[in-house]
Amino acid sequence: MGKFADIEVRTVPVEGGIKVIYKLTESPIVEQILFKGNDHVSKKALNKEMHLQIGQVLQPHLLKLDEERIEQLYHKKGYANVEVHGRSTKKGKAVVFDIQENPRVSVKKIVFIGRKSVRKKVLLKQMQTRQRHFPSIIFR
């Protein structure tokens, strides 16, 4: 159920049988979620993507899942080379996501080769990827 970070089982022989000893290390409860390096995406937007919540047991698989969800959010915003690393503090009470946004990626030009029967405009409307239109400056 993810409530224990570690379970150790030992047996000790005693007169007439064996004694079984369980040593349980409880998983920490998340008290704080922090984001570092998120200059272009708000904390509020990042929190909406999170599976881990304050007051919940820290589960490593959810930490990994949240890393991936943050990356997907950045990808949607044009940050294809984002790097996200989630970690817990020493006592596990705070979760920190270190985010390295890296430069935003944009498509300058889309070229279709070999199209004959379909107009470029029709094909462009079918695509999710868009060309970035730079403002034209005309000097006279």
KABEL-V715593 format. One record per residue. N is the residue number from 1. RES is the residue in one letter. SS is DSSP state (h for helix, s for strand, l for the rest). Layout:
# KABEL-V715593
((N	RES	SS) (N	RES	SS))
This chain:
# KABEL-V715593
((1	M	l) (2	G	l) (3	K	l) (4	F	s) (5	A	s) (6	D	s) (7	I	s) (8	E	s) (9	V	s) (10	R	s) (11	T	s) (12	V	s) (13	P	s) (14	V	s) (15	E	l) (16	G	l) (17	G	s) (18	I	s) (19	K	s) (20	V	s) (21	I	s) (22	Y	s) (23	K	s) (24	L	s) (25	T	s) (26	E	s) (27	S	l) (28	P	l) (29	I	s) (30	V	l) (31	E	l) (32	Q	s) (33	I	s) (34	L	s) (35	F	s) (36	K	s) (37	G	l) (38	N	l) (39	D	l) (40	H	l) (41	V	l) (42	S	l) (43	K	h) (44	K	h) (45	A	h) (46	L	h) (47	N	h) (48	K	h) (49	E	h) (50	M	l) (51	H	l) (52	L	l) (53	Q	l) (54	I	l) (55	G	l) (56	Q	l) (57	V	s) (58	L	l) (59	Q	l) (60	P	h) (61	H	h) (62	L	h) (63	L	h) (64	K	h) (65	L	h) (66	D	h) (67	E	h) (68	E	h) (69	R	h) (70	I	h) (71	E	h) (72	Q	h) (73	L	h) (74	Y	h) (75	H	h) (76	K	h) (77	K	l) (78	G	l) (79	Y	l) (80	A	l) (81	N	l) (82	V	l) (83	E	s) (84	V	s) (85	H	s) (86	G	s) (87	R	s) (88	S	s) (89	T	l) (90	K	l) (91	K	l) (92	G	l) (93	K	l) (94	A	s) (95	V	s) (96	V	s) (97	F	s) (98	D	s) (99	I	s) (100	Q	s) (101	E	l) (102	N	l) (103	P	l) (104	R	l) (105	V	l) (106	S	l) (107	V	s) (108	K	l) (109	K	l) (110	I	l) (111	V	l) (112	F	l) (113	I	l) (114	G	l) (115	R	l) (116	K	l) (117	S	l) (118	V	l) (119	R	l) (120	K	h) (121	K	h) (122	V	h) (123	L	h) (124	L	h) (125	K	h) (126	Q	h) (127	M	l) (128	Q	l) (129	T	l) (130	R	l) (131	Q	s) (132	R	l) (133	H	l) (134	F	l) (135	P	l) (136	S	l) (137	I	l) (138	I	l) (139	F	l) (140	R	l))
